[in-house]
Amino acid sequence: MPSNTRDATELADGSGFVPAGRTAPVFPASGLVSSELLVAGIVFDLTDAPVERNVWVPDEPSATCAAEGIVEGLGPERLSELGYRPGTEGNGLNQIALTTAERDVVAERLAGCLDLRDAIGTLLMGNDQMSGTDAACIAESLQQRGVLARLAEAFAFAENLDPLAVDGAFGDALLTGASVCVGEGAFDWLDVDLPGSGDGTVPGPTTTVPGTPDGLANRTGSAGTTP
């Protein structure tokens, strides 16, 4: 069953956002940043969320798993060289000049550690827009069809998550799951940031899109561009 701990209507953003009471780890102004500090920074970015917005974030053990894998895969020297800084607009993990191969590493580590089924299920539940049973059913369908990794890829490559991209696999899986799991009218909500097309719209109710200023930024797609 999706957690729905924050009545989430979008995936975590937080690009450059530091909420009251929380402080991003302090990095040295220059030079090599230690692996431990880099892990702490990535965990902060993955789990940080503005309190005034309803977002999904992973639990700390999952975020730590991903952060350790990313630092190990990319190396502290490379992340230091590119100027990664937590909680800093323009210096987020998917905003620095990673290569395509390095972004693949980020996506792989995120997909391997984060509960993406819970993420999409929680989003579908939103503010009581869908029952937990229906949301869990669709999320399970998406996982069985092997498309949930697209969430991690969207973050790593700072892209909008377009359901019609990659041969429309995500959109097809979403529609198939919905046709089996929920009844007519279940998607008649207007305030949910679900994956959409590059211009911020999908057929039917207006939605915002991960990767746009109102959707996913530092943690599942950013308003940046891929080098």
Beta strands, then each sheet from edge to edge (+ up, - down):
strand 1: 10-11
strand 2: 55-56
sheet 1: 1+ 2+
end
